[in-house]
């Protein structure tokens, strides 16, 4: 049996800022690249309804906790995956509805499962950090690294995707429990993912903060930050990150 290949997207959708100008762009992007797994941050109810239409061949986690429709969620191709279970880990963020949102996916027609998480860590320009210089993200990443080994099954392939809002410490902390960032695994320098033009005016920042990280028998084949434009707009104030992984035997 050949090793399956999975395309993975992470994208901060920038809530509903300039949504009327961006909606067609996001739709065209998703139809063009058609990822197998999509990890979104900064969702809002209107964008979830939109994604349900555009990603009609995908399922998502459905849960009464409002964070799943007002912060983050995962979409996964129905013909490839079925949801086995899901959860939301409280990382003690100042944002009330944010969590490490995760789902365990069964691979249709194959044994085993895949654990996928999406996360949006606290922004650098939050009021507390501007006043004190103290970062929330370090503690949030440590709590994430403590939680994942409790959730993951032994030998289970795992993906963590999201807007880390920090180019160094969250990825470094996750590396401590076996995760490898997609570009690093391929020997590539990760391109900046923030800010994107023309959406963002925060041109004083230039950061690689949106990440796809994996551990276990997931081997990256390629990774990209497409500077995608259509209808006069980018998808968001963040550029999307795409990666393709081959799911190999644990041996």
N, C-alpha and C positions, 0 to 999 in steps of 0.2 A: 504494500500500500504506500503510495507516494506521500511525502510530507505536505500537508496543506499550507497554503500561503494566505495570510490575512492582512488586509489593508486597514490601517488604524488612523483616525483623525482626532486631534484635539483642537478645540476652537473656543475662545472666549467670545461670546456673542454680543457683548457690550450692551446688555439689557435691551431697552427699546430706543436708545439714542439714535436719532436720524434713521429710524427703521423704515420709514416710507421710501427713503433714498436707497437703502441697502437691501430691502427684501428680495428684489429680483436678482440681485447679485449673489446673495446667499443661496437662493434656489438654484441658480445656474451652476454655481460652484459645486453644490452637492450632487446635482445630476451629472455633471461632467466627471467628477472624480469618484463618486459613488462608493464611499468607504464601507467596508464590512462592519466596522465598529466605529462609532462616533461618540466622543467624550466632550460634552458641552459644559461650559460655565457661564454664569450670568444669564441664565434662562429667565424668562418671564412667561406668564400664561399665554399671551398672544404669540410669542415665538414658539412655544411648545405646540400650540394648535397648528402653526405654519409648518413646523418640522414633521408633525404627524401626517400632513398631506404630502409633503415633498418626499419623505422617507417612508412611503407607503409599504415598501417591502421589508421594513424593519419593525421590530418591536422595541419597546422601552420599558423601564421599570415604572410600575403604577403602584402608588403608595399614598395614603392619606396625608402624610407629613408634607407640609407645603414647600419644604426645601427642594423636593423633587421636581416641582414646577416653577419655583421662584429662585432657584440657585443652580443646581446641577443635575444632570441625568445622563444616562447611557442609552444609545440606540444600537441595536445589533441585528444583523441580517437574519430574517426569519428562517430562510432555507438552510442556513448554516448552524444556527444556535437556538437553544431554548433556555429560558431562565430557570435555574434550579433554586436559587434563593438570592436575597439581597439584604442590604443593611446600610446604615448611616452612622458613622463614627463621629462622636462629638470631640472636636479638637480644641475646645475651649476658646473659640474665636470670638472677637467682639461682634461679628456679624451673626445675628441670632439664628438664621436658618441655614448657615453654611455648615457643611460636614464633609468628611471623606465619604462620598457616595460610592458604594460598590455593589457588584452583582457577580454571582457565580454562574457561568454559562456552561451548559452541556453542549458538546459538539455532535450534531445530528449524524448518526451513522458511524460514530467513532467512540471509543471508550474515553473516559477521563473528562476533565473539566478545565475551564479557564477562569481565573479571577481577574476582574477588571475594575479599576477604581478611577474616579474623576474627582479632582480637588481644586479649589481656588483659595489660595492662601492670602492673608491680609495684605492690602496694598501698602507700599512704602510711605505714601503721603497721608496716611491716617493721622488724625489730630494728635494722638498720644505720641506717635513716633516723631512727628515734626517737633513736638515740644521737648522730648527727652532723648531722642536718638535710639531708644530701645525698641528692638524689633519683636513683633509677635511671631514672625515666621519661624524663628529658630525653635521655639517651644512647640509650635504647631507641627513642625516636621518631626521633632522627637516623639511627640504623641502618635503621629502617623506611623513612625517606624516601630513603635511599641505595639500598635494595634494589628498591623498586617500579619505578623507571625502567628497571632492568635486566631485570625480568620482563615489564613491560607492552609490548605491541606499539604501534607508532606509530598514534595516533589511537584506540586501543582504549578503550572506556568502562570505568571502574574504580570499584569500591566498596570502601571499607575501613570495617568495622564493628567495634565492640567496647567493652569496658570499659577506658577510658583511665586511670581512677583519677586524673585530673587535668583540671580544667575548661578549662585554658588551653594549656599548652605543646605537647602532642602535636598538637592541632588546629591550632595556629599553625604548627608545623613542617610538617605535611602541607599546609597552605595554601600554603607556599612552593614546593611542587611541583604546584600546580594544583588541590588538593582543596578543596571547599566543603562545609561542614557543612549538613545538610538544613534546619534551622530558620533558620540565617543566610541561606541562599539564598532563603527565603520571606519574609524581613524580620520574623522572629519571634524572641522571646526563648526559648531552650530551657528547658523546665521542669526542675526537679530530677528526677534519676533515682535518687538514693540519699539517704537510706535509704527503703525502703518499709515501711509498717506493714500488718499487725501483725508481720511477720517479724523486722524488724531492731530491735535495742535501741540502735543507734548514733545516737541522736537528736541528738547534739552535732554531727553532720555534716549538711549540706544542700547537695548538689552536683549539677551537671549533668555527669556523667562518662561516661555511656554515649552513644556517638556513631554516627551514620551519615554518612559523608562520600563524596563522589563527584567524579569529574572526567571530562571528555570530554562526549559528547553525551547526558548524563543530566540531565533537567530535573525537579526535584521538583514534584509536584502538591500534596502535603500531607505533613505530618509530625505525629506525635502521641506522647505518653507516656501510654498508658492506665493509669490507676490501677485496674487490673483486680482484682476480688475475686470469689471463688466458694468455696462450701463452707467459709466462715469463714477463708479464707487468701488472701494474694496469691501470685503465682507464685514469688517469690524475695525476697531482701532488696534487690534492685534492681527498679525498674520497667522494663518492656520499652519499647523504642523502635521505632516503626513509621513507615515512609515509603513513599510511592508515587512512582515515577519514570516519566517518559515517555522512552523511548529513541528519540531523533530521529536523522535523518541527520547525519553529521559535517559536511555543508555548511551 
